[in-house]
Amino acid sequence: MTLLKILPAICIALTSCSAHEVEAVPGSITYDGAPKSRVQKAPIGSAVHNYVDYRGQRREETYIVQPDRSLKLVRREIVPD
């Protein structure tokens, strides 16, 4: 198997072991419930990125496409200027 084929499974395994879940904030794709549409073209297990301005800082969010095509927020970090 190539790394490219097993990488999504590794990402899902690592994110499911996290001690806490990342909370959605205003501007997050999943803020105030699930998004109205589901991801259709991205492969299951792949990462989707979103940028949001929150509390005066630019942040990058990482979502993982779930088997039902919903998005799970797994990481948010501040993007340096």
TANOR-V729117 format. One line per field, one symbol per residue. ss: DSSP state (A for helix, B for strand, O for the rest). Layout:
ss: ???
This chain:
ss: OOAAAAAAAAAAAAAOOOOOOOOOOOOOOOOOOOOOOOOOOOOOOOBBBBBBBBOOBBBBBBBBBOOOOOBBBBBBBBOOO
